[in-house]
Amino acid sequence: MSSEASSTPAGNGPRGLSAVLAEVRSTGAVLAAAEVARTRALAEAGHLALDVLADQRAPARAAQLALREVASELAAAENLSDRSVQRQMCQAMTLIDDYPATLAAWEAGALTRAHAHVIADIGSALPPEKKAEFDLLAVATAEGRSPARLRSRLAVLAEKLHPTTLTERHQRGRDTRCVRLVTQADGMSDLIATLPTVLAVGIYDRLTHQARALLDIRAGGAFGLDGGDGAVAGVDTPGDDAGGTAAPGPHPVFGSDHSAAAAALSPATMLATDQRTTAQLRADILADLLLAAAPEADPTRTDDGPGTLGTIRARVQIVVPALTILNPTRENDDPAELIGHAPIDAHTARTLAETTPTPWDRVLTHPLTGAVLHTDTYHRTTAIDRHLRARDRHCRWPGCTIPAIRCEVDHTHDHAKGGPTTITNLAHLCQRHHTQKQFTRWQVRQLPGGILEWTSPTGRTYTDEPLPYSPAVRFTPDDPPPPDPDDNGTPPPF
């Protein structure tokens, strides 16, 4: 993503917003310099603590105690937690010691604290001898990218620099999978599952879809309350069938201590009074699925089979380079990617490719630029949708990383105003940014190559380009041949 300011903002409102934007950016630069100064001071404090032990063969615990001592001194002066200050000291030392280019870019205002922490976080898995190269490449990659988009690009970059394959590290990582219970206050607890990324994203995706299905049903006009008869459209109320009486008792999702009166409520009434958020619904449905093995809260269930919630399945969007499937030793050079999240190992990608019934799209890319040239498949799917999914991969609003499979295909130039339904006038936008394009003063036009040029209310332009694929074959020009020492400059006689 790139941006440039217009010299002629329109209207009094945009001029006022321009002034506010300028102030935000100027104070952001001052804040960045101050944050880097604090980072240097915290790193110096940490090094002072460790330098005392430099000439001694002190155990690791002694080093931790030395850091804790200094952290406690700083924390007491600032009325902070010593654990928090010690963590900040360790992060500061990491940035100072391993990422000088990142720190300099942050200090100059080219990066934010979020960018710097993303770089340090992704680079932490690399061996020390690779971090200097990663630091320089990360700063160059960060230009024009939001922290979320930067994270996914750096994850791929780090794979290319890592001396061991992703498959080897994934096998070691799988050994750490577990479920943990952490008791919290107020009768609440955290149930934490450490899982392979593909499974975790799939679980979260299914919970989100099921939660949104309930939200859609309870949205305005979706209850189907015809004269208060207690029926949801397409949903039978309890007791309508012969022998179908509802027994009182605790319900795994809608609440505990279900009274007889509450049990007699129709699904429509329960939905009408349901005020849960998407996050709360995810948690309730997760508990429901784990305890009852089926979403009992499904208001679309009309018989013994699953309703709408039960039929919802997880979807993930993965890009798998063909040569990585054929030759897994290339996985670090061109890893498979779970769009919007992180690279995945070749074994997982190959297993998904071999077992999924979902049609895969073949994406042909330019050997130099990586731009999408063509897509095809043997299955009867919409060619335009295939091409757009392959080209965009995620929402095309600057900085957004919502995968394309979770987005809507939008006409850049409104179809109602004559915009054609072609790949040169279509792009993926998530629901939030699709709405923002339609109902705010932001404007967009699509340039050749699928490039979107967004214009803000203040007249500034932000360019979002489709992320190119890593070319399977890279061509570089040959070096010119050395001059012939016997050549005196005279042309040959023939």
SULTA-V890734 format. One line per field, one symbol per residue. psi: psi as a letter, one per 40 degrees, with the letter a starting at -180 (. if undefined). A space follows every 50 residues. Layout:
# SULTA-V890734
psi->???
This chain:
# SULTA-V890734
psi->hiiiiiegihiddddddddddddddddddddddddddddddddddddddd ddedeigiiddddddddddddddddddefihddddddddddddddddegd dddddddeediiddddddddddedeiideedddddddddddeheiidddd ddddddddddehdiidddddddddeehihihhhaiffiihhhhhiidddd dddddddddddddddddeiheedfggffefhihehiihedihegihhiih hedeiifhiddddeiiddddddeheiiddddddddddddddeeigeehee heaeiiadddehiihihhhhhdddddgeeedddgiihhheciiiiddddd dddddhehhihhhhiheddeihdiiiieigihdddddddddddihehhei ehideeiihihdhhdeeehigieeeiihhiddddddddeaeiiiihiiee hhhhhideeiihhhihhiihhdhhhiiiiiiiihdeheehiie.
